[in-house]
Amino acid sequence: MVIPADVRAQLVAHAEREAPNEACGLLLLRDGRAERYEPGTNKAASPYRFELELDNPELWFAEDDGFELAVFHSHLSAPARPSRTDVENIGLWERRPYVILSLRSGDLAAFEIEAGQIRELTLATS
């Protein structure tokens, strides 16, 4: 997966704006490259978990236009890897790209979670 520098900057800015709560949103990917980021609202309003709500519900249909959806969220001080809460609450994001930014370290990482198992995805920036 490739996340261009401008998209990464949007992730960081959104995470900083939402602190002290986790930020969340959708990355729209085409051929493994993030074409854009759509910020969402964390309905949980929590520093420990997120519930993604989109301002534009039509984005859920972006797959019909050839996009792959990846969920994004931030961790305030934890590393950029799925927490136990993330794994337990994976829901519809199971087997989909799951991108995490650690605000503390600035690290960005991507994963796929299936049946409680975490697999790190290769992530590059451009």
N, C-alpha and C positions, 0 to 999 in steps of 0.2 A: 504494500500500500504506500502511496506517495501523498504527502500532505505539503502542498506548496507553501512557501514562506508567508504569503499574504493570508492564506487560510489559517495557518498556525497562529499568526498575529491576532486574528479574530478570536480564536479559541482562548488565547491568553487574556485578551481584553475583556471578553465576556466573563471569564473566571474571576478576574480582578474586580469587576463591577458587582458580581454576585456575592463575593466574600462578605460575611463569614459563612455563607451557605454554599453548598455545591452548585455549580452552574451545570446546565445540560442543554443539549440540542442535537441536531441531526447533521451529519456530513453526507453530502450527496456525491457518490463515487461513480465514475465511468471508467471502465477498464483499469480499476484499481487506483485511480487518481482522484483525489478530492477536488471536485470542480467548485463546490461552494459549501458554506456553512450556514445553517439556519438556526439561530439561537431559539431556545425554548424557555419555558418557565418551569422552575422546580416547584411543583405543587406541594411537595413535602416541606419546603422552606427549612431545610435541615443542613447542618454541616457534616452529617454522617450518611445520608442517603439521598436519592433523588427519585422523583416521579415526573417523567417528562410530559409536559403539556405544550402543544404547539399553538402559536398564534394563528397559523394558517393550516387548518386540518387537511387541506388539499395536498400538502406535502406527503401524506401517507400514501398517495397514489403516484409518487414520482417513479416508482418501480415500473409502472406502465409506460413511462417515457424512456426506459432503458437505464435508469439509475439503480445503483445498489445503495441501500441505506445503511449507515453506520451510526450507532449512538455514541455520543460524546458526553463525558462529565468530568468534573474536576474533583480533586482531593485537595483539601486545604494544607494539611501537613503530612499526610500519609504518602508513601511512595506511589508512583504511577504503575500500579498493578491492582488487579481486582481484590477487593476485600471480601471477607466472608459474607458480609451483607450483600455485596454485589453479586456473588455467586448464588446466594440463596434467593435473591429477588430478580434473577435474570429474565424471567418471563418471556415476552416475545422477542427478546434480543438473543436468545439461545441460537447458536450457530451463525451469528451475524457479527461483523466487525464491531468491536467494543473498544473505544478509544478513551484513554484516561490521561489527564494532565495533572501533575503534581505542582501546585503553586509554590510549595516550599523549595523544591529543587529545580523547577522548570522543565523536568523530564516529561516527555510525551511518549506514550507507548500504546500499542494496539494488541488486542487479544481476541480469541474466539473461545467461548465457554459452551461446553456441551456436557450434559449429564454430570455436572459438578466438576468436570475436568477443565483446566485452563491451559490453553495453548497460545504462546506468544506469536504474533504475526510480525513479519519483517516490515519495518516502517522506515521510510526515507523521506527527507525533505528536499525541496528543490527551490 
